């Protein structure tokens, strides 16, 4: 691996002055040939899968602020160094710490039986036993008059739709984020929801929720899909149904974790950066394999393969393992804040945080003068089953705060048809990860990062005024 001179490191830290756009961005022929070789090397290897296996096996679940989260930071530093990155460092990220200790629920009365549920992140602890009132969707709950749910448990029975692009998650996740507050405004003592998921197993899906300012939070949880079905059938019998739920969880001060960053130094423009990455934390129910150890493994492996080339691309490749994405994009926000004056130095970014399914399309928010270069990337990716998709989609979660400041983004769209069967559940484990699909992802990210770093011209990163 190449040595990094003090001058190059200083240039990288400060960021080079990036010239204004003068002509269409294009990728040189030689870079295209090298990218083809990178693609084949990635397909023949299993590095991305082995990194994913290492993180999920050696660390396991990585709830932000936990002891395991701290070990994950140490693991990431060591892994970047083991892979031979030119430069490895950490940046602190501080946030409120939420803990889960135990949880259980059951129907009480003549139809007594247990229910499989999990507390939503951010929920307070407590014991609530009350009659359940069902709502078909979030709109119905939000329309409930104040006081109409006094002392009762609101149950939103919205069924999330399956989609390759994950578009069904928006309405499902809004139930989780807005439902508890709507329940409180109607007077509810507790909140239950059908999990935001597409599986049919007794694996409830957790995820962060929020309580509107001025409201007193109430215990809030998600039922597994079969248990939501069961509760719905009981309520359809037309008799009152009482549920007891006991949650031992809640906020516990503050914690500090770290964004972990590895970099391959550019050969001629080290102060210009192409950023790829995923998030290091996970929820605590499974081992965070598809969310998001796979993203960390894919992008770490892509950077490593580029670093192994005899000649580095012109620009630096920066791989970021972001802290605490799950509870509010804390790592992504901290990164955007720290590098707010280096928007132009960040040429373009792409994040892997949608599981381990195969990539089927590449798109970008880059201006028209750079779209030809993205079409060139798609040309090299075509043998992987990847097509050019214009400006479809948007930036990944952790890069979205920086994209809001003007960072150019790319989206390597993964097949998420089955992603929400596993998302935030105990079933998010390594056995669900396909090594061949991970290798295809590594190939795509290697091609993207290398060609973006080799391009002649820019991808439109321009600072945006902030309110």
C-alpha positions in Angstrom: 0.0 0.0 0.0 1.2 3.5 -0.9 2.7 5.7 1.8 0.9 8.9 2.5 3.0 12.1 2.5 2.4 14.9 5.0 1.6 17.2 2.1 -1.0 14.9 0.7 -2.6 14.3 4.1 -2.7 18.0 4.8 -4.2 18.7 1.4 -6.8 16.0 2.0 -7.8 17.5 5.5 -8.1 21.0 4.2 -9.7 20.1 0.9 -8.4 21.3 -2.5 -10.0 24.2 -4.4 -12.2 22.6 -7.0 -12.5 24.4 -10.3 -15.9 25.4 -11.6 -17.6 23.3 -14.3 -16.2 24.0 -17.8 -17.2 21.0 -19.9 -19.1 17.7 -19.8 -17.7 15.3 -17.3 -16.2 12.2 -18.9 -14.2 9.1 -17.9 -11.0 8.3 -19.7 -10.8 5.1 -21.7 -8.0 3.6 -19.6 -10.0 4.1 -16.5 -12.9 2.2 -18.1 -10.6 -0.7 -18.8 -9.3 -0.7 -15.3 -12.9 -0.6 -13.9 -13.7 -3.7 -16.0 -10.8 -5.5 -14.4 -12.0 -4.4 -10.9 -15.4 -5.7 -11.7 -14.1 -9.2 -12.5 -11.8 -9.2 -9.5 -14.7 -8.4 -7.2 -16.9 -11.1 -8.7 -14.3 -13.7 -8.2 -13.7 -12.9 -4.5 -15.7 -13.1 -1.3 -14.1 -10.2 0.7 -17.4 -8.3 1.2 -19.1 -11.4 2.6 -16.1 -12.2 4.9 -16.2 -8.7 6.3 -19.9 -8.9 6.9 -19.4 -12.3 8.6 -16.7 -10.9 10.8 -18.8 -8.0 12.0 -21.9 -10.0 12.7 -20.0 -12.9 14.3 -17.4 -11.1 16.4 -19.6 -8.2 17.5 -23.2 -9.3 17.0 -26.0 -6.7 17.7 -24.7 -3.1 17.9 -27.3 -1.0 19.6 -26.0 2.6 19.5 -24.3 3.6 22.8 -24.0 0.0 24.0 -20.8 -1.8 24.9 -21.1 -3.8 21.6 -21.3 -0.5 19.7 -18.0 0.6 21.3 -16.4 -2.8 20.3 -17.7 -2.3 16.8 -15.8 1.0 16.5 -12.6 -0.8 17.6 -13.4 -3.6 15.1 -13.9 -1.1 12.3 -10.6 0.7 13.0 -8.7 -2.7 13.1 -10.5 -3.9 9.9 -9.6 -0.8 7.9 -6.0 -1.1 9.0 -5.9 -4.9 8.3 -7.2 -4.1 4.8 -4.4 -1.7 4.2 -6.1 1.6 3.9 -3.7 4.5 3.7 -5.4 6.5 6.4 -7.8 5.5 9.2 -9.4 7.7 11.8 -12.4 8.2 14.0 -14.7 11.2 14.7 -16.9 11.4 17.8 -20.7 11.4 17.6 -22.7 12.1 20.8 -26.4 11.3 21.2 -29.1 10.3 23.7 -28.8 6.7 24.8 -31.8 4.4 24.7 -31.8 0.9 26.3 -34.0 -2.1 26.1 -34.1 -4.6 29.0 -37.2 -6.7 28.6 -40.7 -6.7 27.1 -43.8 -8.9 27.1 -47.5 -8.7 26.4 -50.6 -10.8 26.5 -54.3 -10.7 26.0 -56.1 -10.9 29.3 -59.6 -12.2 30.1 -61.6 -15.0 28.5 -59.3 -15.3 25.4 -56.0 -15.0 27.4 -52.9 -15.7 25.4 -49.4 -14.3 24.9 -48.5 -11.7 22.2 -45.1 -11.3 20.4 -44.1 -7.7 20.5 -41.1 -5.4 20.8 -40.7 -1.9 22.2 -40.2 0.9 19.7 -36.9 2.7 20.1 -37.5 5.8 22.1 -40.4 4.3 24.0 -40.6 4.8 27.8 -41.0 1.7 30.0 -44.1 1.0 31.9 -47.0 -1.5 32.5 -50.3 -0.8 30.7 -53.4 -3.0 30.9 -56.3 -1.6 29.0 -58.9 -2.1 26.4 -57.6 -2.0 22.8 -59.1 0.2 20.1 -58.3 -0.7 16.5 -57.6 1.8 13.7 -57.1 0.8 10.1 -54.4 3.3 9.4 -52.6 6.4 10.7 -55.1 8.8 9.2 -57.9 7.1 11.2 -55.9 7.5 14.4 -55.0 11.1 13.7 -58.7 11.8 13.2 -59.6 10.5 16.6 -61.0 13.3 18.8 -59.2 14.4 21.9 -60.2 12.3 24.9 -61.8 9.5 22.8 -59.1 7.0 23.9 -58.8 8.0 27.5 -57.1 5.1 29.4 -57.1 2.8 26.3 -54.5 1.3 24.0 -54.5 2.5 20.4 -53.8 -0.2 17.8 -52.9 0.8 14.2 -53.4 -2.3 12.0 -51.8 -0.9 8.8 -50.4 -3.6 6.5 -47.2 -2.6 4.7 -46.9 -3.4 1.0 -44.0 -5.4 -0.5 -42.0 -3.6 -3.3 -38.6 -4.1 -4.9 -37.6 -0.5 -4.3 -38.9 -0.5 -0.7 -41.6 2.2 -1.4 -44.0 0.5 0.9 -41.9 1.4 3.9 -42.7 5.1 3.9 -46.4 4.7 4.9 -45.4 1.9 7.4 -42.7 3.8 9.0 -44.9 6.9 9.4 -47.2 4.8 11.6 -44.2 4.1 13.8 -42.9 7.7 13.9 -46.3 9.6 14.2 -48.7 7.0 15.7 -47.6 7.3 19.3 -48.1 11.0 19.4 -51.5 10.8 17.7 -52.5 8.2 20.3 -51.4 10.4 23.2 -53.4 13.4 21.8 -56.5 11.2 21.8 -55.8 10.3 25.4 -54.4 6.8 25.0 -52.4 5.2 27.8 -50.4 3.0 25.3 -49.7 2.4 21.6 -49.5 -0.8 19.5 -48.9 -1.2 15.8 -48.7 -3.9 13.2 -45.0 -4.1 12.5 -43.7 -2.2 9.5 -42.6 -5.4 7.7 -43.6 -7.8 5.0 -43.0 -11.2 6.6 -45.4 -13.6 8.2 -43.3 -14.8 11.1 -43.6 -14.0 14.8 -40.7 -11.6 14.6 -41.7 -8.1 15.6 -40.0 -5.2 13.8 -38.5 -2.5 16.1 -37.4 1.0 15.0 -37.2 4.5 16.3 -40.2 6.6 17.2 -40.6 10.2 18.3 -43.0 12.0 20.6 -44.1 15.5 19.8 -42.9 18.3 22.1 -45.2 18.9 25.1 -46.6 15.3 25.1 -46.0 12.8 27.9 -44.7 9.7 26.2 -46.6 6.4 26.7 -45.3 2.8 26.3 -45.2 2.1 22.5 -44.6 -1.2 20.8 -44.9 -3.2 17.5 -46.6 -6.6 17.2 -45.3 -9.2 14.9 -47.5 -9.6 11.8 -49.2 -12.9 12.9 -49.9 -11.4 16.3 -51.4 -8.3 14.7 -53.6 -10.6 12.7 -54.6 -12.5 15.9 -55.5 -9.3 17.7 -57.5 -8.1 14.8 -59.5 -11.3 14.7 -60.2 -11.1 18.4 -61.4 -7.5 18.0 -63.6 -8.5 15.0 -65.6 -10.8 17.3 -67.2 -7.6 18.6 -66.3 -7.9 22.3 -63.9 -5.7 24.2 -60.3 -7.0 24.2 -57.9 -6.1 27.0 -54.1 -6.3 26.6 -51.4 -6.1 29.2 -48.0 -4.9 28.0 -44.9 -4.5 30.1 -41.9 -2.7 28.7 -38.7 -2.2 30.6 -36.8 0.3 28.4 -36.1 4.0 28.1 -33.6 6.8 27.8 -30.4 6.6 29.9 -28.3 9.7 29.6 -26.0 10.4 26.7 -23.4 8.2 24.8 -20.6 8.9 22.5 -19.7 6.6 19.6 -17.7 7.4 16.5 -17.8 7.6 12.7 -15.0 5.3 11.5 -13.3 6.4 8.3 -10.8 4.7 6.0 -9.3 6.4 3.0 -7.3 5.4 -0.1 -5.3 8.5 -1.1 -5.8 9.9 -4.6 -2.7 10.0 -6.8 -3.0 13.5 -8.1 -6.1 15.1 -6.5 -6.0 13.8 -2.9 -8.0 16.7 -1.6 -11.0 15.7 -3.7 -13.1 12.8 -2.3 -15.5 10.2 -3.5 -17.4 8.9 -0.5 -19.0 5.5 0.0 -20.1 3.8 3.2 -22.8 2.2 5.4 -23.7 2.4 9.0 -21.9 0.6 11.8 -24.7 0.4 14.4 -27.7 -1.9 14.3 -30.8 -2.7 16.3 -30.5 -5.2 19.1 -32.9 -8.0 18.1 -30.8 -9.7 15.4 -27.1 -9.4 14.5 -27.7 -6.5 12.0 -26.5 -8.5 9.0 -28.6 -6.9 6.2 -29.0 -3.7 8.2 -26.2 -2.8 7.8 -23.2 -5.1 8.2 -23.6 -5.9 4.6 -23.3 -2.3 3.6 -20.1 -1.9 5.7 -18.7 -5.1 4.2 -19.6 -4.1 0.6 -18.0 -0.6 0.8 -15.0 -1.6 2.9 -14.2 -4.3 0.3 -14.7 -2.0 -2.6 -12.2 0.5 -1.2 -9.7 -2.3 -0.5 -9.9 -3.5 -4.1 -9.2 0.0 -5.4 -6.4 0.4 -2.9 -4.8 -2.8 -4.3 -4.5 -1.4 -7.8 -0.9 -0.5 -8.9 -2.0 3.1 -9.5 -4.6 4.9 -7.3 -7.3 7.0 -9.1 -6.8 10.7 -9.2 -9.1 11.4 -6.2 -9.3 9.9 -2.8 -11.8 7.1 -1.9 -13.3 7.7 1.5 -15.2 4.9 3.2 -17.3 5.8 6.2 -18.8 3.4 8.8 -21.4 5.9 10.2 -22.4 5.9 13.9 -26.0 5.6 15.1 -28.0 5.8 11.9 -30.9 3.9 13.4 -32.0 6.4 16.0 -31.7 9.6 14.0 -28.8 9.7 11.4 -26.5 11.1 14.1 -23.3 10.0 12.4 -24.5 11.4 9.0 -25.5 14.7 10.6 -22.2 14.9 12.4 -20.2 14.3 9.2 -22.2 16.9 7.3 -21.6 19.4 10.0 -17.9 18.7 10.3 -17.3 19.0 6.5 -19.8 21.7 5.8 -17.1 23.9 4.2 -15.9 21.0 2.0 -18.9 20.3 -0.1 -17.1 20.9 -3.4 -14.2 18.7 -2.3 -16.6 15.8 -2.0 -17.2 15.0 -5.6 -20.1 12.5 -5.1 -21.3 9.9 -2.5 -23.2 6.7 -2.5 -24.4 4.7 0.5 -25.1 1.0 0.9 -28.0 0.7 3.4 -30.7 -1.4 1.9 -29.7 -5.0 2.6 -27.7 -7.4 0.6 -29.8 -7.9 -2.5 -28.4 -7.5 -6.0 -28.1 -4.0 -7.5 -30.3 -3.5 -10.5 -29.9 0.2 -11.4 -27.6 3.3 -10.9 -29.0 6.8 -10.8 -27.8 10.2 -9.6 -28.9 13.7 -8.8 -25.9 15.0 -10.7 -26.5 17.7 -13.3 -26.9 16.9 -17.0 -23.3 17.7 -17.8 -22.2 14.8 -15.6 -24.8 12.3 -16.7 -22.7 11.1 -19.5 -20.1 9.9 -17.0 -22.8 8.1 -15.1 -23.9 6.4 -18.3 -20.2 5.3 -18.7 -20.4 3.8 -15.2 -23.6 2.0 -16.2 -21.9 0.6 -19.3 -19.2 -1.1 -17.2 -21.9 -2.3 -14.7 -24.1 -3.7 -17.5 -22.7 -7.2 -17.2 -23.7 -7.2 -13.6 -27.4 -6.7 -14.6 -27.3 -3.0 -13.7 -29.0 -0.3 -15.9 -28.8 3.4 -16.0 -31.9 5.0 -14.3 -31.4 8.7 -14.7 -32.2 10.7 -11.5 -34.5 8.1 -9.9 -34.5 7.8 -6.2 -32.5 9.8 -3.8 -29.4 9.8 -1.5 -28.9 7.1 1.2 -29.9 8.0 4.8 -26.5 8.9 6.2 -25.4 11.0 3.2 -28.8 12.8 3.0 -27.8 15.5 5.6 -24.8 16.3 3.4 -26.8 16.1 0.2 -29.1 18.7 1.7 -26.0 21.0 1.9 -25.2 20.4 -1.8 -23.3 17.1 -2.0 -23.9 15.2 -5.3 -25.3 11.7 -4.7 -25.6 8.5 -6.5 -27.9 5.6 -5.8 -27.0 2.0 -6.5 -30.5 0.5 -6.2 -30.6 -2.9 -4.5 -33.5 -5.4 -4.9 -35.3 -5.0 -1.6 -38.2 -7.3 -2.3 -37.5 -9.4 0.8 -35.6 -6.7 2.8 -38.6 -5.8 5.0 -39.1 -9.5 5.9 -35.9 -9.1 8.0 -35.6 -5.4 8.7 -35.2 -4.6 12.5 -36.2 -8.1 13.5 -34.5 -11.1 15.3 -34.3 -12.7 11.9 -31.7 -10.2 10.6 -28.8 -12.7 10.7 -25.9 -13.7 8.5 -27.7 -16.8 7.0 -29.9 -14.4 5.0 -27.0 -12.9 3.2 -26.1 -14.4 -0.2 -22.3 -14.3 -0.8 -22.8 -14.0 -4.6 -25.1 -11.1 -4.3 -22.6 -9.3 -2.0 -19.8 -9.9 -4.6 -22.1 -8.3 -7.2 -22.5 -5.3 -4.9 -18.8 -5.0 -4.3 -18.2 -5.1 -8.0 -20.7 -2.3 -8.6 -19.4 -0.1 -5.8 -15.8 -0.7 -6.9 -16.7 0.4 -10.4 -18.6 3.4 -9.2 -16.0 4.7 -6.8 -13.1 4.1 -9.1 -14.6 5.8 -12.1 -16.0 8.7 -10.1 -12.5 9.2 -8.7 -11.0 9.0 -12.2 -13.5 11.2 -14.0 -12.4 14.4 -15.9 -14.7 17.0 -14.6 -17.1 17.1 -11.6 -20.5 15.8 -10.5 -22.0 19.0 -9.4 -21.4 19.2 -5.6 -22.2 22.9 -4.8 -22.9 24.4 -1.4 -26.6 25.2 -0.8 -27.7 28.1 1.4 -28.9 26.8 4.8 -31.8 28.2 6.7 
